[in-house]
Amino acid sequence: MDVTLHLAQQPEADELLGRSPLAALVGMLLDQQVPMEWAFAGPYTIARRLDADDLDAHEIAAYEPEAFAALLSTKPAVHRYPGSMAKRIQQLCQYLVEHYDGDAAKVWEGAGSDTGPVTGAELLRRLKELPGFGTQKAQIFLALLGKQLGVRPKGWREAAGPYGEARSFRSVADITGPESLTKVRAHKQEMKAAAKAAAETTAKSATAAKTAKTAKATKAGKTGKAAKGSGG
């Protein structure tokens, strides 16, 4: 794994992402609730603070938790929530040590062969088993592997879902420079606007239904009182 990525938008940080499988996984893990560039610059920042030129799963897994959280919290912080993300990174590294001898590349190494994940579905399963990787994050990383890192087992596009589509601009898997970054950001803004509109429509419908129910109950109460009064 030695390619040029453009996710951190910083040459040194992107160089690390392109040659280090663990750095790429950690960057993907950090990519939530912060700008993409901030997330993917995180592995480089961590490596520098560890006085290393790469991340080591064994070292991080064995690091004293409070000290590792402090390392991520030092300003500028690696993430908006450095404490919780420090815990997640350590859990990821501990899992890699236990299941892959600390070698992140073994998650997808030999993809498409008898020694690695034979299909895209199998690789997706492996990624989903990683701590902190839900279905969406796993699919995005699978798409990144296929589109930019040359890891393409049979059916990888299908396993990656919409993120595997060719010539799409849905996620970090499609970012190769400033122009594609702008397109991906525009797509995400459209998705957020659509989700907000859908939520507002649902809320209005719920309010209208509640109002109608209340009005019906009030009317029924008045009718009951009127009937009782006429019977007296």
C-alpha positions in Angstrom: 0.0 0.0 0.0 1.8 3.1 -1.3 -0.5 5.5 -3.1 -1.3 9.2 -3.0 -4.5 10.1 -1.1 -6.0 13.6 -0.7 -8.1 13.2 2.3 -6.3 15.3 4.9 -5.4 18.0 2.3 -2.0 18.1 4.0 1.0 16.5 2.1 2.6 14.8 5.1 -0.7 13.5 6.5 -1.8 12.3 3.2 1.5 10.6 2.5 1.1 8.6 5.8 -2.5 7.6 4.9 -1.3 6.4 1.5 1.4 4.1 2.9 0.0 3.0 6.3 -3.0 0.7 6.4 -3.5 1.4 10.1 -3.4 5.2 9.6 -6.1 4.8 6.9 -8.3 2.8 9.3 -7.8 5.2 12.2 -8.5 8.2 9.9 -11.8 6.5 8.8 -12.6 5.8 12.5 -12.1 9.5 13.3 -14.2 10.6 10.4 -17.4 11.5 12.3 -18.7 14.8 13.7 -15.7 16.7 12.5 -14.6 18.0 9.1 -13.0 15.3 7.0 -9.6 17.0 6.8 -9.4 17.2 10.6 -10.2 13.5 10.9 -7.8 12.2 8.4 -5.0 14.5 9.6 -5.4 12.8 13.0 -3.2 9.7 12.4 -0.3 11.9 11.4 -0.8 14.1 14.5 -0.8 11.0 16.7 2.3 9.5 15.0 4.2 12.8 15.6 3.2 12.9 19.2 4.4 9.3 19.6 7.6 10.4 18.0 7.2 7.8 15.2 6.8 7.9 11.5 3.9 5.5 11.5 1.3 4.1 13.9 1.9 0.8 15.6 -1.1 -1.2 16.7 0.8 -3.1 19.4 2.1 0.2 20.9 -1.3 1.9 20.9 -3.1 -1.1 22.2 -0.8 -1.3 25.2 -0.7 2.4 25.9 -1.9 3.6 29.3 -5.5 4.7 28.5 -5.4 8.1 30.4 -2.1 8.9 28.9 -3.3 8.1 25.4 -6.4 10.2 25.9 -4.2 13.1 27.1 -2.1 12.7 24.0 -5.1 13.1 21.7 -6.5 16.0 23.9 -3.3 18.1 23.7 -4.1 21.2 21.7 -4.8 21.2 18.8 -6.9 18.2 19.7 -7.1 15.3 17.3 -10.9 15.3 17.5 -13.8 17.2 18.9 -14.2 14.3 21.4 -10.6 13.3 22.0 -11.3 11.2 25.1 -13.9 9.0 23.6 -12.0 8.7 20.3 -8.8 7.7 22.1 -10.8 4.8 23.6 -12.1 3.7 20.3 -8.7 3.8 18.6 -7.3 1.7 21.4 -10.2 -0.8 21.0 -9.5 -0.9 17.3 -5.8 -1.6 17.8 -6.5 -4.2 20.5 -8.8 -6.0 18.1 -6.2 -5.9 15.3 -3.5 -7.3 17.7 -5.8 -10.1 18.8 -7.1 -11.1 15.3 -4.5 -9.9 12.8 -1.3 -9.8 14.8 -1.4 -6.0 14.8 -1.2 -5.8 11.0 -4.1 -3.8 9.7 -3.4 -4.8 6.1 -4.3 -8.4 6.9 -7.9 -7.3 7.1 -7.9 -7.0 3.3 -4.5 -8.5 2.2 -4.8 -11.0 -0.5 -8.4 -9.9 -1.3 -9.8 -12.1 -4.1 -7.5 -15.0 -3.3 -7.7 -18.1 -1.2 -5.6 -16.5 1.5 -7.7 -13.3 1.8 -11.3 -12.2 1.7 -12.5 -13.9 -1.5 -15.5 -11.6 -2.1 -16.5 -8.1 -1.4 -19.2 -9.3 0.9 -16.6 -11.2 3.0 -14.4 -8.1 3.1 -17.3 -6.0 4.2 -18.0 -8.5 7.0 -14.4 -8.2 8.2 -14.6 -4.4 8.2 -17.9 -4.4 10.1 -16.3 -6.6 12.8 -13.8 -3.8 13.5 -14.6 -1.8 16.6 -16.2 1.5 15.7 -17.1 0.4 12.1 -20.8 0.3 11.5 -22.3 -0.7 8.1 -22.0 2.7 6.5 -18.4 3.3 7.7 -17.4 -0.2 6.6 -19.0 0.4 3.1 -17.3 3.7 2.7 -13.9 2.2 3.6 -14.5 -0.7 1.3 -15.3 1.8 -1.5 -12.0 3.6 -0.7 -10.1 0.4 -0.9 -11.6 -0.5 -4.3 -11.5 3.0 -5.9 -8.2 4.3 -4.7 -6.1 1.5 -3.1 -6.5 -1.3 -5.7 -8.3 -3.8 -3.4 -11.0 -5.2 -5.5 -12.3 -8.7 -4.6 -15.3 -10.0 -6.6 -18.5 -8.0 -5.9 -16.8 -5.2 -4.0 -18.9 -2.5 -5.6 -22.1 -4.2 -4.8 -20.9 -4.8 -1.2 -20.0 -1.1 -0.9 -23.6 -0.2 -1.8 -24.1 3.3 -3.2 -20.5 4.3 -2.2 -19.1 1.8 -4.7 -20.8 3.3 -7.6 -18.5 4.5 -10.4 -18.2 8.3 -11.0 -20.2 9.1 -7.9 -19.3 11.8 -5.3 -20.8 10.5 -2.1 -17.9 10.0 0.3 -14.2 10.2 1.1 -13.8 7.2 -1.3 -14.4 9.6 -4.2 -12.1 12.4 -3.1 -9.0 12.7 -5.3 -8.4 16.5 -5.1 -10.1 19.9 -4.4 -12.7 19.6 -7.2 -14.0 16.2 -6.1 -13.9 17.4 -2.5 -16.2 20.2 -3.4 -18.6 17.8 -5.2 -18.7 15.4 -2.2 -19.4 18.3 0.2 -22.2 19.5 -2.1 -23.7 16.0 -2.1 -23.6 15.8 1.7 -25.3 19.2 2.0 -28.0 18.0 -0.3 -28.5 14.8 1.8 -28.6 16.9 5.0 -31.2 19.3 3.5 -33.3 16.3 2.3 -33.1 14.7 5.8 -34.0 17.9 7.5 -37.0 18.4 5.2 -38.2 14.9 5.8 -37.9 15.3 9.5 -39.9 18.6 9.4 -42.6 16.9 7.3 -42.8 14.0 9.8 -43.0 16.5 12.7 -45.8 18.5 11.0 -47.7 15.3 10.2 -47.4 14.2 13.8 -48.5 17.6 15.1 -51.5 17.6 12.8 -52.5 14.1 13.8 -52.2 15.0 17.5 -54.3 18.2 17.0 -57.0 16.2 15.1 -57.1 13.6 17.8 -57.4 16.3 20.5 -60.2 18.0 18.6 -62.0 14.7 18.1 -61.8 13.9 21.8 -63.0 17.4 22.8 -66.0 17.2 20.4 -66.9 13.7 21.8 -66.7 15.1 25.3 -69.0 18.0 24.5 -71.5 15.6 22.7 -71.5 13.4 25.8 -72.2 16.3 28.1 -75.0 17.5 25.9 -76.6 14.1 25.8 -76.4 13.8 29.6 -77.9 17.2 30.1 -80.9 16.5 27.8 -81.6 13.3 29.7 -81.7 15.0 33.0 
